[in-house]
Amino acid sequence: MSRSAVRALPSALSWTCRQCRLNSVQSAQARHATLPIVAQQNFSTTKSIRVDAQIRAAPEIDLSDANAVPARIIPSSPSYFTASPVFNDHVLLLQSLVKKHASLPTAPPNQTPRAVWLKLSQYRSSTGEKIAASKYSKVLDLLTRLNRIHPRVRPREVKQVLDRFRRPGSEEVQKAKPGKIDEYGRSIGLGRRKESTAKVYLVEGTGEVMVNGRSIVQMFPRVHDRESALWALKVTERMDKYNVFALVSGGGVTGQAESVTLALAKALLVHEPALKPALRRAGCVTSDMRRVERKKPGRLKARKKPAWVKR
């Protein structure tokens, strides 16, 4: 094949008849007509600003018409975009009240009105938010600070806020009924410690002590247990002024002795209520709610682990 024939080959391959060229042009025009209008617009990816572009400002908002549809919905609370808007509103409200009335006089601890606040579960259900216990403790601290304001000078707004956080039915909660001395001159006290329960009958006498019908020496051979059981009488110097008759059940020797301590202190308060501060300082009227920790699988005791062996 000659060089001239090779040069003429591309033109020969690209040649089409006139009818085919007309058909291709008509089909292209038909496809262009069926495309949406947006597809026909020329978009530019350059960052240059077109001179012929017109910038139009949004219409001015008319605030004079109260019935007009607002341009945007305004949140009802400034804390709307926080994780816990209701809780944050409560904290801000209480903090503002504490700061506003910080100069008001506070009542002594013995004259502060007793308040029963909402439980954490009740507060969560009322707000509809899952609040952590550590965060709710901050609310309780602020409420306690507001509750210490003297009732005579407490503002009305503080009373209304405190009533919102009171537990429903807390006004009807009755105080513990004071013990009475029966016709035999006895006072009764109940005490618990671990798995032990004690019931003590206290009557004026010469210092005789009986536990389950036996002497205290036979019931509690250890000196430490005997001193623990009669600690309320020892700190108040009433060892030889009362007779003690105790009934104990359950638990071990130490638990029974400490349950007698609490029951004896309660029975002594019936005879002499003025001894309560001294008994409280001695730790006789405080119930110890501690329990023995359970044993865990894979450990020798509650926390003791077996000795590590290399092989």
C-alpha positions as CSV (number, residue, x, y, z in Angstrom):
1,M,0.0,0.0,0.0
2,S,1.4,3.4,-1.0
3,R,1.9,6.3,1.4
4,S,-0.9,8.4,-0.3
5,A,-3.3,5.6,0.3
6,V,-2.4,5.4,4.0
7,R,-3.0,9.2,4.3
8,A,-6.4,8.9,2.7
9,L,-7.5,6.0,5.0
10,P,-8.8,8.1,8.0
11,S,-10.9,10.3,5.9
12,A,-12.4,7.3,4.2
13,L,-13.2,5.6,7.5
14,S,-14.8,8.8,8.9
15,W,-17.0,9.5,5.8
16,T,-20.7,9.0,6.2
17,C,-23.6,9.6,3.9
18,R,-25.7,12.7,4.1
19,Q,-28.8,10.9,5.3
20,C,-27.0,9.4,8.2
21,R,-25.6,12.8,9.2
22,L,-29.1,14.3,9.2
23,N,-30.5,11.4,11.3
24,S,-27.7,11.9,14.0
25,V,-28.4,15.6,14.2
26,Q,-32.1,15.1,14.6
27,S,-31.7,12.5,17.4
28,A,-29.3,14.8,19.3
29,Q,-31.8,17.6,19.1
30,A,-34.6,15.3,20.4
31,R,-32.4,14.2,23.4
32,H,-31.6,17.8,24.2
33,A,-35.3,18.7,24.2
34,T,-36.2,15.9,26.7
35,L,-33.6,17.0,29.3
36,P,-34.9,19.0,32.3
37,I,-34.3,22.7,32.4
38,V,-31.8,22.5,35.2
39,A,-29.6,20.2,33.1
40,Q,-29.4,22.9,30.4
41,Q,-28.0,25.6,32.7
42,N,-24.3,26.2,32.6
43,F,-22.7,25.7,36.0
44,S,-19.2,26.9,36.8
45,T,-16.9,25.4,39.3
46,T,-14.6,28.4,39.5
47,K,-14.4,30.6,42.5
48,S,-14.6,33.8,40.6
49,I,-17.7,36.0,41.3
50,R,-19.8,36.8,38.3
51,V,-20.3,40.4,37.6
52,D,-23.9,40.0,36.5
53,A,-25.0,38.2,39.7
54,Q,-27.6,40.1,41.7
55,I,-27.6,39.8,45.6
56,R,-31.1,40.3,47.1
57,A,-31.6,40.7,50.9
58,A,-34.3,38.8,52.8
59,P,-37.4,40.8,53.5
60,E,-37.4,42.7,56.8
61,I,-39.2,40.9,59.7
62,D,-42.3,42.7,60.9
63,L,-42.3,42.5,64.7
64,S,-45.3,44.8,65.2
65,D,-47.9,42.1,64.3
66,A,-48.2,39.6,67.1
67,N,-50.3,37.2,65.0
68,A,-47.9,37.0,62.2
69,V,-46.1,33.7,61.4
70,P,-42.6,34.0,62.8
71,A,-39.7,33.7,60.4
72,R,-38.2,30.9,62.7
73,I,-39.3,29.0,65.7
74,I,-37.7,30.4,68.8
75,P,-36.9,27.8,71.6
76,S,-38.8,28.2,74.8
77,S,-35.7,27.8,76.9
78,P,-32.1,29.1,76.5
79,S,-31.0,25.5,77.4
80,Y,-32.9,24.0,74.5
81,F,-29.8,22.9,72.7
82,T,-28.2,21.2,75.7
83,A,-28.4,17.6,76.6
84,S,-30.7,18.2,79.6
85,P,-32.6,21.4,79.1
86,V,-35.1,21.0,81.9
87,F,-32.4,20.0,84.4
88,N,-30.2,23.0,83.4
89,D,-33.1,25.4,83.8
90,H,-33.7,24.1,87.3
91,V,-30.0,24.5,88.2
92,L,-29.9,28.0,86.9
93,L,-33.1,28.9,88.7
94,L,-31.9,27.6,92.0
95,Q,-28.5,29.2,91.6
96,S,-30.1,32.6,90.9
97,L,-32.3,32.3,94.0
98,V,-29.3,31.3,96.2
99,K,-27.3,34.3,94.9
100,K,-30.3,36.7,95.2
101,H,-31.1,35.8,98.8
102,A,-27.6,35.0,100.1
103,S,-27.8,37.8,102.7
104,L,-31.0,36.5,104.4
105,P,-30.5,35.0,107.9
106,T,-30.5,31.2,108.2
107,A,-32.2,29.1,110.9
108,P,-30.3,26.9,113.3
109,P,-30.1,23.2,112.4
110,N,-32.5,22.3,115.1
111,Q,-35.1,24.8,113.9
112,T,-34.7,24.1,110.2
113,P,-38.0,22.7,108.8
114,R,-37.6,19.1,107.7
115,A,-38.0,18.6,104.0
116,V,-38.4,15.4,102.0
117,W,-37.2,16.0,98.4
118,L,-38.1,14.1,95.3
119,K,-36.3,10.8,94.7
120,L,-34.0,10.5,91.7
121,S,-36.4,8.2,90.0
122,Q,-39.3,10.6,90.6
123,Y,-37.2,13.6,89.3
124,R,-36.3,11.6,86.2
125,S,-39.9,10.8,85.4
126,S,-41.1,14.4,86.0
127,T,-38.5,15.9,83.7
128,G,-38.3,13.1,81.2
129,E,-34.5,13.2,81.2
130,K,-32.0,10.6,82.4
131,I,-30.1,12.6,85.0
132,A,-27.1,11.1,86.8
133,A,-27.1,10.8,90.5
134,S,-24.1,13.1,90.9
135,K,-25.8,15.8,89.0
136,Y,-29.0,15.5,91.0
137,S,-27.0,15.8,94.2
138,K,-26.1,19.4,93.1
139,V,-29.8,20.2,92.9
140,L,-30.3,18.7,96.4
141,D,-27.5,20.9,97.8
142,L,-29.1,24.0,96.3
143,L,-32.5,23.0,97.7
144,T,-31.0,22.4,101.2
145,R,-29.3,25.8,101.1
146,L,-32.6,27.5,100.3
147,N,-34.4,25.5,102.9
148,R,-32.0,26.8,105.6
149,I,-33.4,30.4,105.1
150,H,-35.3,31.3,108.2
151,P,-39.0,30.6,107.8
152,R,-40.0,34.1,109.0
153,V,-38.1,35.9,106.3
154,R,-38.3,33.3,103.5
155,P,-39.6,35.0,100.3
156,R,-42.7,33.6,98.6
157,E,-40.8,32.7,95.4
158,V,-38.4,30.5,97.4
159,K,-41.4,28.8,99.0
160,Q,-43.0,28.1,95.6
161,V,-39.8,26.7,94.2
162,L,-39.2,24.5,97.2
163,D,-42.7,23.1,97.0
164,R,-42.1,22.0,93.4
165,F,-39.3,19.7,94.5
166,R,-41.0,18.3,97.6
167,R,-42.0,14.6,97.5
168,P,-45.8,14.1,97.1
169,G,-47.4,13.2,100.4
170,S,-44.4,14.3,102.5
171,E,-46.6,16.6,104.6
172,E,-48.6,13.5,105.7
173,V,-45.5,11.6,106.8
174,Q,-45.8,11.1,110.5
175,K,-42.9,11.4,112.8
176,A,-41.8,8.4,114.9
177,K,-44.1,8.0,117.8
178,P,-42.3,8.6,121.1
179,G,-42.0,5.5,123.3
180,K,-44.1,5.1,126.4
181,I,-43.5,3.6,129.7
182,D,-46.0,0.8,130.5
183,E,-47.8,0.1,133.7
184,Y,-44.9,-1.9,135.0
185,G,-42.4,1.0,134.5
186,R,-40.8,-0.6,131.5
187,S,-39.6,1.0,128.2
188,I,-39.1,-1.0,125.1
189,G,-36.4,-0.6,122.5
190,L,-35.7,-2.5,119.2
191,G,-32.3,-2.8,117.5
192,R,-30.8,-4.6,114.5
193,R,-27.2,-5.3,113.5
194,K,-26.2,-7.6,110.6
195,E,-28.5,-10.6,110.9
196,S,-29.3,-10.1,114.6
197,T,-32.3,-8.6,116.2
198,A,-32.7,-7.4,119.8
199,K,-35.6,-6.3,122.0
200,V,-34.7,-4.7,125.3
201,Y,-37.0,-4.0,128.3
202,L,-35.5,-1.3,130.5
203,V,-36.8,-0.6,134.1
204,E,-35.4,1.3,137.0
205,G,-33.4,-1.0,139.3
206,T,-30.0,-1.9,140.6
207,G,-28.1,-2.7,137.5
208,E,-29.1,-6.3,136.8
209,V,-28.7,-7.5,133.2
210,M,-30.3,-10.6,131.7
211,V,-30.0,-11.7,128.1
212,N,-32.3,-14.5,126.9
213,G,-32.9,-15.5,130.5
214,R,-29.2,-15.8,131.2
215,S,-26.7,-13.5,132.8
216,I,-24.7,-11.3,130.4
217,V,-21.5,-13.0,131.4
218,Q,-22.8,-16.4,130.2
219,M,-24.3,-14.9,127.1
220,F,-21.3,-12.8,126.1
221,P,-18.0,-14.4,127.4
222,R,-15.8,-11.7,125.8
223,V,-15.4,-8.5,127.7
224,H,-15.5,-6.5,124.5
225,D,-19.0,-7.8,123.7
226,R,-20.3,-7.0,127.2
227,E,-19.0,-3.5,127.1
228,S,-20.5,-3.0,123.6
229,A,-23.9,-4.2,124.8
230,L,-24.0,-1.9,127.8
231,W,-22.1,1.1,126.2
232,A,-25.2,3.3,126.3
233,L,-25.4,3.0,130.1
234,K,-21.7,3.3,130.6
235,V,-21.3,6.7,128.7
236,T,-24.3,8.2,130.5
237,E,-23.2,6.8,133.9
238,R,-26.4,4.8,134.4
239,M,-25.0,1.4,135.0
240,D,-26.5,1.0,138.5
241,K,-29.8,2.7,137.9
242,Y,-31.6,0.4,135.5
243,N,-32.3,-3.3,135.1
244,V,-31.9,-4.6,131.5
245,F,-33.8,-7.6,130.1
246,A,-32.9,-8.4,126.5
247,L,-34.1,-10.9,123.9
248,V,-31.8,-11.5,121.0
249,S,-32.0,-13.8,118.0
250,G,-30.1,-14.5,114.8
251,G,-26.6,-13.7,113.7
252,G,-23.4,-14.2,115.8
253,V,-22.2,-13.0,119.1
254,T,-20.8,-9.6,117.9
255,G,-24.0,-8.8,115.9
256,Q,-26.2,-9.7,118.9
257,A,-24.1,-7.5,121.3
258,E,-24.3,-4.5,118.9
259,S,-28.0,-5.0,118.3
260,V,-28.5,-4.8,122.1
261,T,-26.5,-1.5,122.1
262,L,-29.0,0.2,119.8
263,A,-32.1,-1.3,121.5
264,L,-30.8,-0.3,124.9
265,A,-30.1,3.3,123.8
266,K,-33.6,3.6,122.4
267,A,-35.2,2.3,125.6
268,L,-33.1,4.7,127.7
269,L,-34.3,7.7,125.6
270,V,-37.8,6.9,126.7
271,H,-36.9,7.4,130.3
272,E,-34.5,10.3,129.8
273,P,-34.9,12.1,126.4
274,A,-32.3,14.7,127.4
275,L,-29.6,12.1,127.0
276,K,-30.0,12.0,123.2
277,P,-27.0,14.4,122.4
278,A,-24.7,12.4,124.6
279,L,-25.9,9.1,123.1
280,R,-25.5,10.4,119.6
281,R,-22.0,11.6,120.2
282,A,-21.2,8.1,121.6
283,G,-22.7,6.5,118.5
284,C,-25.3,4.5,120.3
285,V,-28.4,5.7,118.4
286,T,-27.0,5.4,114.9
287,S,-28.0,2.3,113.1
288,D,-25.2,0.5,111.3
289,M,-26.5,-0.8,108.0
290,R,-23.3,-2.5,106.9
291,R,-23.6,-6.1,105.9
292,V,-21.0,-8.9,105.3
293,E,-19.9,-8.8,101.7
294,R,-20.7,-11.9,99.8
295,K,-18.0,-14.4,98.5
296,K,-17.2,-14.1,94.8
297,P,-16.5,-17.1,92.5
298,G,-12.8,-17.7,91.9
299,R,-11.8,-16.0,95.2
300,L,-11.1,-17.5,98.6
301,K,-13.3,-15.0,100.3
302,A,-15.1,-11.8,99.4
303,R,-12.0,-10.2,98.0
304,K,-9.1,-12.4,98.9
305,K,-7.5,-14.1,95.8
306,P,-5.7,-17.4,95.8
307,A,-1.9,-17.3,95.9
308,W,-0.3,-16.9,92.5
309,V,1.7,-19.9,91.3
310,K,4.2,-19.6,88.5
311,R,3.7,-23.1,87.3
